[in-house]
């Protein structure tokens, strides 16, 4: 089965509504001719409405970077999936390593957030990945498959089929130090093998696995040429319209 490439840009805590709109204008122009690749951008919460309005009818989807597990109530500062869907998001990133490390998202919280994403009708991009110490001690594969097992435990087959998984080795995020294409491919193949062990064939065959961690125009082609790498989750390089366009082009 051929999987359609999926490139997503995670803008992290960058670009308020005005600056996000400026980037969206540029993306709309530079990516107008794209038909071969699924594309999403994930602005900060406050910039979502501006980006949704700007990218309407472009085929570029808008994702949130996180969501709260709960639907509504007295939870100051929290944002529910239902609100994100109402604001025009179609996707949401769940379990990013920055959320796990800096904001205390445990495996249980990640699983609850995944459930909340489906409840709200959002398609999750689930992030997994090991630290450098875990890689150096030979635990990378078990860390990643344990994260998968914990996140997917309560999902139905129907839900799993709507998932995108992003492998983001923590040591490669924002460091300029990318996993080599061979290292990334090895982990992507391991993730697909884990999916094959636990789900019917259509799951490993159809799920898209993104690589994330210092993806740039200069390394995207080699990464995306790997058989089990179906896309990228791009941080820093997604803040520049030309760089993001070049990464999308490398996937096509
Ligand atoms: P960088 O591309 O800046 O390394 O960020 C990767 C990432 O964390 C995307 O979610």
Boltz pocket constraint, residues with backbone or C-beta under 6 A from the ligand:
constraints:
  - pocket:
      binder: B
      contacts: [[A, 10], [A, 96], [A, 168], [A, 172], [A, 173], [A, 174], [A, 175], [A, 176], [A, 212], [A, 213], [A, 214], [A, 215], [A, 233], [A, 234], [A, 235], [A, 236], [A, 237]]
      max_distance: 6.0
